[in-house]
């Protein structure tokens, strides 16, 4: 007869390794084979840092970029390139965000106040952080050169939004206007800006017949700012009415949203290690951290099983380790939720086989 230990350990391996790996293979790489390099030099055009945007101590790094492609690769642009903000040494990553599209577009990296503190940022000192657009190596047939590095050379690149968001609004509108001018060359119907009742420029909505580019001004900006909804922060940039909007949107104040991140819990240097690991293997930072913690869970479960001979004991150990990984920002909440469901199903199945129900 088959040793029951091998049956139990197979369940542990499936739950803690196979599922993350299957999801990794499904999401890490674009469909198809390797792709070619851009048709020109990757450039960061305008850039700056805006702080105290939504809460005291937060910061949003804003940049426009050009990743020139005559025939863009298939799949999401974020699978190929990301904006990384480096410390003043130009080598230690502080944070990153995948780009929204190829050619001339907008990208931002947002840090909550807690994340900024966890990354060791001293915003009041206006540090000389470095911007780079970096290609994820695996999808490409050849190594991808990073963009030219842009540095926040002095305090003129930093903008305090405590009393007014006008500086951020003006910068976003200016970038979108430049993108519109560039896209008119490729798409004759590229209209990203319009005006309100007072003739002030605002972001255009998607027309009845979509732009050939697939973007409107509003959809482009919201896609480029996924972690801070600017339609709530700066509603005047989106609305066409002269009246103020009162959005019925809940503001997250829980600990998980602001504090349970890898940067705030483990520090910038620990996070930088996973940024580098993810870039090397062509996966996101979250997947690199998740796979690392999954290996720890499997190892611990196997040790418990080896000494106790109980697969159920190993499974019980996996659950608090998953919650710990989630608390440290190493495992996404959705993965923790999925694995928890599978654990409950397995434990119920185990109890059923024992005739306890």
C-alpha positions as CSV (number, residue, x, y, z in Angstrom):
1,X,0.0,0.0,0.0
2,X,1.0,3.6,-0.6
3,X,2.5,5.3,2.4
4,X,-0.1,7.8,3.7
5,X,2.7,10.3,4.3
6,X,3.3,10.7,0.6
7,X,-0.4,11.3,0.0
8,X,-0.5,14.0,2.6
9,X,2.7,15.7,1.6
10,X,1.5,15.8,-2.0
11,X,-1.4,17.9,-0.9
12,X,0.9,20.3,0.9
13,X,3.1,20.6,-2.2
14,X,0.0,21.2,-4.4
15,X,-1.4,23.9,-2.2
16,X,1.8,25.8,-1.3
17,X,3.9,25.5,-4.5
18,X,1.9,24.3,-7.6
19,X,-0.9,26.9,-7.3
20,X,1.5,29.9,-7.1
21,X,3.6,28.5,-9.9
22,X,0.6,27.9,-12.2
23,X,-0.6,31.4,-11.6
24,X,2.9,32.7,-12.2
25,X,3.2,30.9,-15.5
26,X,-0.2,32.3,-16.5
27,X,0.6,35.9,-15.7
28,X,4.3,36.5,-15.7
29,X,4.9,36.2,-19.5
30,X,3.1,37.6,-22.4
31,X,1.6,35.2,-24.9
32,X,3.9,34.1,-27.6
33,X,7.6,34.0,-28.0
34,X,10.2,36.7,-27.3
35,X,9.8,40.1,-28.7
36,X,12.1,42.7,-30.3
37,X,13.5,45.8,-28.8
38,X,12.0,49.3,-29.1
39,X,12.5,51.1,-32.4
40,X,14.5,53.8,-30.7
41,X,15.8,55.1,-27.4
42,X,13.6,55.0,-24.3
43,X,13.2,58.5,-22.9
44,X,11.7,60.1,-19.8
45,X,10.5,63.5,-20.8
46,X,9.0,65.4,-17.9
47,X,9.1,64.3,-14.3
48,X,8.6,65.6,-10.8
49,X,7.5,64.7,-7.2
50,X,4.3,65.9,-5.6
51,X,3.8,65.4,-1.8
52,X,1.0,65.9,0.7
53,X,-1.4,65.1,-2.1
54,X,-4.0,62.9,-0.3
55,X,-2.6,62.8,3.2
56,X,0.2,64.5,5.0
57,X,3.5,62.7,4.2
58,X,2.5,60.9,1.0
59,X,4.2,61.4,-2.3
60,X,3.4,60.8,-6.0
61,X,6.2,60.6,-8.6
62,X,4.9,61.7,-12.0
63,X,6.7,61.2,-15.4
64,X,5.9,61.1,-19.1
65,X,7.9,58.6,-21.2
66,X,8.4,57.5,-24.7
67,X,9.0,53.8,-25.4
68,X,9.0,53.9,-29.3
69,X,7.4,51.0,-31.1
70,X,6.2,51.1,-34.7
71,X,4.4,47.7,-34.1
72,X,3.9,47.3,-30.3
73,X,4.3,43.8,-28.8
74,X,1.2,41.8,-27.9
75,X,-0.1,42.0,-24.4
76,X,0.0,44.6,-21.6
77,X,2.9,47.1,-21.7
78,X,3.3,46.5,-18.0
79,X,4.5,43.0,-18.8
80,X,7.5,44.5,-20.6
81,X,8.4,47.8,-18.9
82,X,8.1,49.6,-15.5
83,X,9.1,52.9,-14.0
84,X,11.4,52.4,-11.0
85,X,12.2,55.1,-8.5
86,X,15.7,54.7,-7.1
87,X,17.3,56.2,-4.0
88,X,19.9,59.0,-4.4
89,X,22.6,56.3,-5.1
90,X,20.7,55.4,-8.3
91,X,20.9,51.6,-7.5
92,X,18.5,51.0,-4.6
93,X,14.9,50.7,-5.7
94,X,12.3,52.4,-3.6
95,X,9.2,51.6,-5.6
96,X,7.9,50.8,-9.1
97,X,4.8,50.8,-11.3
98,X,4.2,49.1,-14.7
99,X,3.7,51.4,-17.6
100,X,0.2,51.7,-19.2
101,X,1.1,51.6,-22.9
102,X,3.9,51.9,-25.4
103,X,5.2,55.1,-27.1
104,X,4.4,58.5,-25.4
105,X,2.4,58.1,-22.2
106,X,2.0,58.9,-18.5
107,X,3.1,56.9,-15.5
108,X,3.1,57.5,-11.7
109,X,4.5,55.8,-8.6
110,X,2.5,56.6,-5.4
111,X,3.6,56.1,-1.8
112,X,1.2,56.5,1.1
113,X,2.7,58.3,4.2
114,X,3.3,54.9,5.8
115,X,5.0,53.5,2.7
116,X,7.2,56.7,2.4
117,X,8.3,56.3,6.0
118,X,9.0,52.6,5.5
119,X,11.1,53.4,2.4
120,X,13.2,55.8,4.4
121,X,12.1,58.9,2.5
122,X,12.7,62.3,4.0
123,X,10.5,64.3,1.8
124,X,11.2,67.6,3.5
125,X,14.9,67.3,2.4
126,X,13.8,67.1,-1.3
127,X,16.2,64.1,-1.9
128,X,17.7,63.6,-5.4
129,X,15.8,60.4,-6.3
130,X,16.4,58.8,-9.7
131,X,13.7,57.9,-12.4
132,X,14.3,55.0,-14.8
133,X,12.1,53.1,-17.3
134,X,13.4,49.5,-17.1
135,X,12.6,46.6,-19.4
136,X,11.7,43.2,-17.8
137,X,14.3,40.9,-19.5
138,X,12.5,37.6,-20.1
139,X,10.1,38.7,-22.9
140,X,12.9,40.1,-25.0
141,X,15.3,38.3,-27.3
142,X,18.1,40.6,-26.2
143,X,18.9,42.6,-23.0
144,X,16.8,45.7,-22.8
145,X,18.7,48.9,-22.0
146,X,17.1,51.1,-19.3
147,X,16.0,54.6,-20.2
148,X,18.3,57.6,-19.6
149,X,18.2,58.3,-15.8
150,X,16.5,61.4,-14.7
151,X,17.2,62.9,-11.3
152,X,15.3,65.3,-9.0
153,X,18.3,67.6,-9.0
154,X,17.0,70.2,-6.6
155,X,13.9,71.5,-4.8
156,X,12.4,72.9,-8.0
157,X,11.3,69.3,-8.9
158,X,9.3,68.9,-5.6
159,X,5.8,70.4,-5.2
160,X,3.9,70.7,-1.9
161,X,0.2,70.0,-2.5
162,X,-1.0,70.7,1.1
163,X,-2.9,73.9,0.3
164,X,-3.5,73.4,-3.4
165,X,-3.4,70.7,-6.0
166,X,-3.0,73.1,-8.8
167,X,0.7,72.2,-9.4
168,X,-0.3,68.5,-9.9
169,X,-3.3,69.4,-12.0
170,X,-1.2,71.6,-14.3
171,X,1.5,69.0,-14.7
172,X,-1.0,66.2,-15.6
173,X,-2.9,68.4,-18.1
174,X,0.4,69.5,-19.7
175,X,1.6,65.9,-20.1
176,X,-1.8,64.7,-21.5
177,X,-1.7,67.7,-23.9
178,X,1.8,66.7,-25.1
179,X,0.6,63.0,-25.5
180,X,-2.3,64.2,-27.5
181,X,0.0,66.2,-29.9
182,X,2.2,63.1,-30.3
183,X,-0.7,60.7,-30.9
184,X,-2.4,62.8,-33.5
185,X,0.5,61.8,-35.7
186,X,-0.5,58.1,-35.4
187,X,-4.2,58.5,-34.7
188,X,-5.9,61.4,-36.4
189,X,-8.8,61.3,-33.9
190,X,-6.7,61.4,-30.7
191,X,-8.6,63.9,-28.5
192,X,-7.6,63.7,-24.8
193,X,-8.4,67.3,-23.6
194,X,-11.5,69.5,-23.8
195,X,-12.6,72.5,-21.8
196,X,-15.2,73.2,-19.0
197,X,-17.8,75.9,-18.9
198,X,-15.1,78.4,-17.9
199,X,-12.8,77.4,-20.8
200,X,-10.4,75.7,-18.4
201,X,-8.7,72.5,-19.9
202,X,-10.1,69.2,-18.5
203,X,-9.7,65.6,-19.4
204,X,-11.9,64.4,-22.2
205,X,-14.2,61.3,-21.8
206,X,-14.2,58.6,-24.5
207,X,-16.3,59.7,-27.5
208,X,-19.2,57.6,-28.8
209,X,-16.8,56.2,-31.5
210,X,-13.7,55.3,-29.5
211,X,-10.4,56.9,-30.4
212,X,-8.2,54.6,-32.5
213,X,-5.6,54.8,-29.7
214,X,-8.1,53.2,-27.3
215,X,-7.6,55.9,-24.8
216,X,-9.5,59.0,-23.6
217,X,-7.9,61.6,-21.4
218,X,-9.7,60.4,-18.3
219,X,-9.1,56.7,-18.9
220,X,-5.4,57.3,-19.5
221,X,-4.9,59.3,-16.3
222,X,-6.9,56.8,-14.2
223,X,-4.9,53.9,-15.6
224,X,-1.6,55.7,-14.9
225,X,-2.6,56.5,-11.2
226,X,-4.0,53.1,-10.0
227,X,-3.1,53.7,-6.4
228,X,-4.6,57.2,-6.0
229,X,-7.9,58.0,-7.8
230,X,-7.3,61.5,-9.1
231,X,-10.9,61.9,-10.0
232,X,-11.5,62.1,-6.3
233,X,-8.4,64.1,-5.4
234,X,-8.7,66.6,-8.2
235,X,-12.3,66.4,-9.4
236,X,-12.0,69.7,-11.3
237,X,-9.7,68.0,-13.7
238,X,-12.4,65.5,-14.8
239,X,-15.7,67.4,-14.5
240,X,-17.3,69.6,-17.1
241,X,-19.6,71.4,-14.7
242,X,-18.7,74.5,-12.8
243,X,-20.3,73.1,-9.7
244,X,-18.3,71.1,-7.2
245,X,-18.6,67.4,-7.1
246,X,-19.4,65.5,-3.9
247,X,-18.3,61.9,-4.7
248,X,-19.8,59.2,-2.5
249,X,-16.6,57.2,-2.2
250,X,-15.4,55.6,1.0
251,X,-11.9,56.5,2.0
252,X,-9.9,53.5,3.2
253,X,-8.6,54.1,6.8
254,X,-7.9,50.5,7.8
255,X,-4.4,49.3,8.7
256,X,-4.1,46.9,5.8
257,X,-4.4,49.5,3.1
258,X,-1.8,51.9,4.5
259,X,0.5,49.8,6.6
260,X,0.6,46.1,5.6
261,X,3.0,46.5,2.7
262,X,6.4,45.0,2.1
263,X,8.1,48.3,2.3
264,X,6.4,49.4,5.6
265,X,6.8,46.0,7.3
266,X,10.2,44.8,6.0
267,X,12.0,48.0,5.0
268,X,13.3,49.4,1.7
269,X,16.4,47.2,1.5
270,X,14.5,44.0,2.0
271,X,12.0,45.1,-0.7
272,X,14.8,46.1,-3.0
273,X,16.0,42.5,-3.0
274,X,12.7,41.3,-4.3
275,X,12.5,44.1,-6.9
276,X,15.9,42.9,-8.2
277,X,14.9,39.3,-8.1
278,X,11.6,40.0,-9.9
279,X,13.4,42.0,-12.6
280,X,16.0,39.3,-13.1
281,X,13.4,36.5,-13.6
282,X,10.9,38.7,-15.5
283,X,8.2,38.6,-12.8
284,X,6.7,41.2,-10.5
285,X,8.1,42.0,-7.1
286,X,4.9,40.5,-5.4
287,X,5.3,37.2,-7.2
288,X,9.0,37.0,-6.3
289,X,8.2,37.6,-2.6
290,X,5.2,35.2,-2.7
291,X,7.3,32.3,-4.2
292,X,10.0,32.9,-1.6
293,X,7.4,32.7,1.3
294,X,5.8,29.7,-0.3
295,X,9.1,27.8,-0.1
296,X,9.3,28.7,3.5
297,X,5.8,27.4,4.1
298,X,6.5,24.1,2.3
299,X,9.8,23.6,4.1
300,X,8.2,24.2,7.5
301,X,5.3,21.9,6.7
302,X,7.6,19.1,5.5
303,X,9.7,19.3,8.7
304,X,6.5,19.0,10.9
305,X,5.3,16.1,8.8
306,X,8.6,14.3,8.9
307,X,8.7,14.4,12.7
308,X,5.0,13.9,13.4
309,X,3.9,11.7,10.4
310,X,0.7,13.8,10.3
311,X,-0.3,15.6,7.1
312,X,-3.0,17.4,9.0
313,X,-0.4,18.9,11.4
314,X,1.6,20.2,8.4
315,X,-1.6,21.7,6.9
316,X,-2.5,23.4,10.2
317,X,1.0,25.0,10.3
318,X,0.6,26.4,6.8
319,X,-2.4,28.5,7.7
320,X,-0.6,30.8,10.3
321,X,2.4,31.0,8.0
322,X,0.1,32.3,5.2
323,X,-1.4,34.9,7.5
324,X,2.1,36.0,8.6
325,X,3.2,36.3,5.0
326,X,0.1,38.4,4.3
327,X,0.8,40.6,7.3
328,X,4.4,41.2,6.1
329,X,3.2,42.1,2.6
330,X,4.9,39.0,1.1
331,X,1.7,37.2,-0.1
332,X,-1.2,39.0,-1.8
333,X,-4.5,38.9,0.1
334,X,-6.3,37.2,-2.9
335,X,-3.7,34.3,-2.8
336,X,-4.1,34.0,1.0
337,X,-7.9,33.8,0.5
338,X,-7.6,31.2,-2.2
339,X,-5.2,29.0,-0.3
340,X,-7.4,29.3,2.9
341,X,-10.4,27.9,1.0
342,X,-8.3,25.0,-0.3
343,X,-7.0,24.3,3.2
344,X,-10.5,24.3,4.6
345,X,-11.7,21.9,1.9
346,X,-8.8,19.6,2.5
347,X,-9.2,19.5,6.3
348,X,-12.9,18.8,5.9
349,X,-12.1,16.0,3.5
350,X,-9.5,14.6,6.0
351,X,-12.1,14.7,8.8
352,X,-14.7,13.0,6.6
353,X,-12.2,10.2,5.8
354,X,-11.6,9.7,9.5
355,X,-15.4,9.2,10.0
356,X,-15.6,12.1,12.4
357,X,-18.7,13.5,10.6
